[in-house]
Amino acid sequence: MTMRHVLLSVALLATLAASWWAVNEESDVDVVQPVERAARLKAAIGQGKLAEVPAASAERLARLDIVRTPWPELDDPLARVVSFAPPPPPAAPADPLEPQAPPLPFRYVGAIDDAQGKAVFLLEGTQVRLARQGEEIAGRYRVERITPSAVEFIYLPLKKIQTLNRQNP
């Protein structure tokens, strides 16, 4: 038998001795009864059926306060419900029936000022166009105004003004 076996045996014997001592010791501590049993005992005392209630239980019952307090309300800000769902989508425009002009298909490339006046170079897809004030482009847009910072177009089917910033990337 090794030293380890001896130590484990001693620990086992000590545990068994402590368990036997705890079971055989008499305690003066009152045993807490479940709430249902205490309520039945209190009802039996109220009805005058003291013969059914043991004397020690009746004394302990008289000392008990059986009224339980309710759970606190969830007004505490730490107990609020938190949702990790994404926020709802933004509300639709006020008047969804009103048609909107499509985004401008042009990108500003450059400008020129010659004998005929100001003109801008616009990139539409892979095609470069030269446009002057008052000219129509493909029957859909008309160049309304050319300013140092923007070019204004009118979308002809809806008569809506759209602006192209000259500093766009």
N, C-alpha and C positions, 0 to 999 in steps of 0.2 A: 504494500500500500504506500503510495507516494504522499508527500506533504500536502499536495493539492487535495487528495481524497480525504485526508484527515481534517483539513480546514472546512471543506464542504460538509462533512458529517457533523462537525461542531456547530456550524451555522444552521443546519437542519434541526438539530436538537434544541438549539436556542429558540428557534421559531416555534417549534411544537410546544415548548415550555411556556412561552409568552402567550400563545393562543389558549392553552389550558388555563392559565392564570386569569386571562381576560374574561373567559366564559364563566368561571366560578366566582368571580368577585361580585359582590352585591353593590349596587349603585343607588345613590339617593337622587339621581337625576330623573326628573319627570319625563315620561315618554310623550312625545307630541302625537296627538291623534289626528287622523285625517279629518278634513273639514266636514265631510258627509257624516261620519260617525258622531262627531261633536254636535252637529246640527240635530241628528236623531236623538241624542242624549238630552239636548236642551228642550226638544219638543216633548220628550217623555216626562221631563220635570214639569213642564208647563201644564201637562194634562193630569198631573198628580199620580203618575205611574212610577213612583220612586222605588217600588219593589223590584222593578225590572232593571233599574240602574244601579250598578255597584256603588258603594259609598265612596270609594276613592275616586271613581270617575265623576261622581256628582260634585265633589269638592273641587277637582281640577276644572270641571266645566264652569263652575261659578267664577273661577279666576280668568277663564279664557274670554277674549273678545272675538266673537265669531264673525262680526261684520267685516267684510273684506272691502278694501277700497278698490274702485274701478281703475282700469288702465288709464294712464294720462292720455289726453287728446294729442293728436298729431299736429299741434300748432307750432311745435318747435321747428325753427327753420332748418335744423340739421336733419329732420325727418321728412323733408319734402321729397316728392317723386322727381327723379331726374331722368330725362329721356336723351338718349344718344342718337336718336333718329335724325336724319338730315332735315333741315328746315323745309317747310312747304315751298313750292315754287312761287315766284312772284305773281301777283294778280295780273290778269289779262288787261290789255289796254281798255280805256274807258269806253271807246266805241269800236268794237271789233268789226263792225260792218263797213267802216270806212276803209277803202282800199289804200294800200301803201305803195309807194314807189320802190322798185328794187334798188339794191345798193348800186352805186356808180361802178361801171365796169372799167373805168379809166384810172390810170396812174399818171401823175405829172412827171414829165421827163425834162422839160426845159421851156424857155420862152425866147422870142425874138421880137425885135422892134425894127421894122423896115419901112419902106416908103408907103406901103399899104396900111400900116398901123401895127398894133400889137397882135401877136399870135402866140399860141402855146402848142407845144408838142405833147401829145397824149399817147400813152401806150394802152391799147385795148387788146388783151391777149398777147399775140406776137406781132401785131400790126401797129405801126407808129402813124399817128394822124396829126396833121397840122390844122388847128382850128382857130378861127377868128371870131370876134364878137358878132353875134347875129346869125352865124352859120348853123345849119342843122347837121347832125351827125347820125347817119343811118336811119333817118326818119323817126327816131325815138327821142333824141335830145337836141336842144338848141343852146348854144353858148350865149348866156344872157349878159355876163359881165366878166371882165378880166381885171383883177386888182393885184397890187403887189404881193398880197398874202394868200389869195384864193381865186378860184375860178367858179363862177356860179352857172349852173345848168338848169334848164326847165325840162322835166320829164313830160313830153308832149301828150301822151295818152291821158294823164291825170292832171296836167297843168300844175305840177308840184315843183317847187324850187329845191335844188340840191346843191351843196357846196363841196368842192374838192379843195382841200388844203394844199397849198403849193409846197409845204415843207413835209409832206407825208413821206414815209420811208419807201 
